[in-house]
Amino acid sequence: MREMAHAAGPMTVFLQIPKDAGQRMHVLLQAVGYWGQSSSLTSCLGVMSTPPLLEECALPLDLLDDIIPLQPFFSCPVTEFRSNQLSWDDIAPGGKMPKPSALRCDIYVWPMVTKYRHATQKLLVRAPFFPESAVSRC
């Protein structure tokens, strides 16, 4: 199954990249013409070095254990590469030696709640994990 995000207005995407790749990523992100589908009308409005707010980030289920109630937040499986030192041979099938999986699967909880559901479609709206008054800002 493939999920898509439709934003009404600007959408912020946070990327964690090595410091030495910052300038290259800045150039690449400014060149984005669409995200995901060729019919998308998307452009990069700006690139800045800013950490995301924890209460607005998707987090692995094990980090949220007993911190917040999981309902009504949206959760789903997420796959990530196990290591940042992977080569093409680690990912591509073939070869004689069996390889450990290059991917790690985890359950993530997103700071979003279902506002509307119809058949297999649903509309999710952003809802921070913690009330703004309970979050201490540094």
N, C-alpha and C positions, 0 to 999 in steps of 0.2 A: 504494500500500500504506500502511496506517496502523499505526503501532507504538503499543503501550500499555505502561505500566509498572504492575506490581503489586508493592507493597511490603508486606513483613511487618514491621509496626511503623512508627515514624515515618520520614518521608522529608523530606529537606531540599531546598528549591528556592532557588537563588541567582538574584537578578535584579539587573541593573545599571540603575539609574535615575538621572535627574538629581537633584541634591541638593535643588532647590526642589520636587520632586514627592514627597519622602519622606513627608510627613504624609498626603497624599492616597492614596498607595499603601498605607500602613499601614492606613488605614480600609478600602480595597478588599480587601486581603488578609485582614483579619479577617472579612470578610463571605463568604469563599469557602465554598460548601456542597458542591462537588464539583469534581474536576479531570477534564475530558474527557468523562465519560459521566454521564448523569443517574442511573444506578444506583450511582454511586460514593458511598461513605460516607466523606467526607473533611472535615476541618475544619482551619483554621489554628490551630496551637498557640501561635504567637508570631511576632513580627516583630522582627528586630534588624539592626543594621548591622555585619556581620562579613564580611570577605573569605573566599572559599573557599580551601581548600588546593589548590595547583596540581596536586599528584599525584592529586587526586580529581576533576579537571575534564576534561570532553571538550575536546579541543584540535584545531585544524586540522592536517591532515597535514603541511603545510609547516613548522609549528613544531616538529614531532617528528622531522623528517628527521635520521637518524643519531644521535639522542639515546637512543632506546630501540628495541628490536626491535618491529616492528609485530605480529607473531604473539606471543601468542594473543589480542590485544586485539580488541574488536569495533569495526568501522568502518562508516560509512554516509554517504550524501550528506545534506547539510544545506543548507537555503535560508535566507537572511537578507535583510532589506531592505538595499539598497546604501547608503542614506543615512538619517539621522534627520530630514531636511528634506523628506520626501516629502509630497505632497498626494494627495487622493483622485483627482484627474485623472491623476496619475502611475501609479496602480495600475489604475483602471477602464478597460476596453477602450472603444474608440470615439474619435471625433474624427477630424480629417483629417490631423493631423501624426503621423508615426510617432514613437514614444517609445522611448528605450533601456529595456532591461529594468529594472524596479524591484527585481528580486531578484538576488542573487548566490548561486551554488551552489558548495559546497566539500565536500571529504571530511573528515569529523571522525573522530577516533579516541577511543574512550571507554574509561575505566579499568575495563573489565568483561571477563570471560572467559566463554565458554560452558561451563556445567556439565552441561547436558542438552539433547539435541536429539531431536525426534520430528516427522517430516514437515516442515512449514513452521514449527513452533513451536520455540522454544528458551528455555531458562532461563539468564539471564545473572546472574553474581554480581560484586559489586564487588571489584576487585583494583587497588590503587593502582599507578600507573606506576613509581614509584621505591620501593625498600624504605624503611621508616620511618627506619632508621639512616643512609641516604644523603642524606636531605633535611635541609637546615639550616633551622632555624626562627629567624625574626627576632623 
